């Protein structure tokens, strides 16, 4: 097991779950996400990829959801609050993230530590002054609460926010 969103299948292939992001190793909840993924993979009878013939990223990893006995690993991680939606507008994934935020599941239990305000762009939320927001101008809205941004389907910036808080 590599981490929560990057795994090695029993046949040796490396897979990156494309629409979700789990905490980086060393961050809060990272070990839980990794262990959750490992346990699901170990307990699965049937392992399939969706799409069946996925593309590869620049690291050579397959970009696909992993279906374990027909159940989406992306969806399971989101429901458990161990991942956030990343560069996706898939309604099902956004709804699962919003439910996990509302329930304060997994890493979302720590949202009271995420003090705003945050700048919200099309896909992310950032700290004021983040270099990735400089060119956004009026496209960036101010949001006082990380829970609101997450529930709306935004993911935390990987540059200016150590996530989870």
Residue pairs with C-beta under 8 A, 6 or more apart in sequence:
1 7
1 8
1 34
1 37
1 38
1 41
2 8
2 14
2 34
3 22
3 24
3 25
3 30
3 33
3 34
3 37
4 22
4 23
4 30
4 33
4 34
4 36
4 37
4 77
4 82
4 83
5 16
5 17
5 20
5 21
5 22
5 33
5 37
5 77
5 83
6 14
6 15
6 16
6 17
6 61
7 14
7 15
7 37
7 38
7 41
7 66
8 14
8 15
9 15
9 41
9 47
9 66
10 41
10 47
13 62
14 59
14 60
14 61
14 62
15 49
15 54
15 61
15 62
15 63
15 64
15 66
16 57
16 59
16 61
16 62
16 63
17 64
17 65
17 66
17 73
17 74
17 77
17 83
18 63
18 64
18 65
18 86
18 87
18 88
19 65
19 74
19 85
19 86
19 87
19 88
19 90
19 93
20 74
20 77
20 78
20 83
20 84
20 85
20 86
20 88
20 93
21 83
21 84
21 85
21 86
21 155
21 158
22 29
22 30
22 33
22 34
22 37
22 77
22 82
22 83
23 29
23 30
23 33
23 82
23 107
23 163
23 164
24 30
25 31
25 34
27 162
27 163
27 164
28 107
28 110
28 164
28 165
29 82
29 106
29 107
29 110
29 164
32 82
32 106
33 77
33 82
33 83
33 106
36 76
36 77
36 80
36 82
37 73
37 77
40 68
40 73
40 76
41 47
41 66
41 68
41 73
43 68
44 68
44 69
45 69
46 67
46 68
46 69
46 70
47 66
47 67
47 68
48 66
48 67
48 70
49 62
49 64
49 65
49 66
49 67
50 64
50 65
50 66
50 67
50 72
51 64
54 62
54 63
54 64
55 62
55 63
56 62
56 63
57 63
65 72
65 73
65 74
66 72
66 73
66 74
67 73
68 76
74 83
74 93
75 92
75 93
75 96
77 83
78 84
78 85
78 93
78 96
78 97
78 100
79 96
79 99
79 100
79 105
80 100
80 105
80 106
81 100
81 101
81 103
81 104
81 105
81 106
81 107
81 108
81 109
82 106
82 107
84 97
84 150
84 155
84 156
84 163
85 93
85 94
85 97
85 153
85 155
86 155
87 123
87 155
88 94
89 153
94 153
97 150
97 151
97 153
98 150
98 151
98 152
98 153
100 106
100 108
101 108
101 111
101 147
101 150
101 151
102 151
104 111
107 163
107 164
108 147
108 150
108 164
110 164
110 165
111 146
111 147
111 150
111 165
113 165
114 146
114 147
114 161
114 164
114 165
116 143
116 144
116 145
116 146
117 128
117 142
117 143
117 144
118 125
118 126
118 127
118 128
118 142
118 143
118 144
118 145
118 146
118 149
119 125
119 126
119 127
119 128
119 130
119 133
119 136
119 140
119 141
119 142
119 143
120 126
120 140
120 141
120 142
120 143
120 149
120 152
120 154
121 132
121 133
121 136
121 139
121 140
121 154
122 139
123 154
123 155
124 132
124 154
124 155
124 156
124 157
125 143
125 146
125 149
125 150
125 154
125 155
125 156
125 157
125 161
126 132
126 133
126 140
126 157
126 159
126 160
126 161
127 157
127 160
127 161
129 160
130 157
130 159
130 160
131 159
131 160
132 157
132 159
132 160
133 140
143 149
146 156
146 165
150 156
156 163
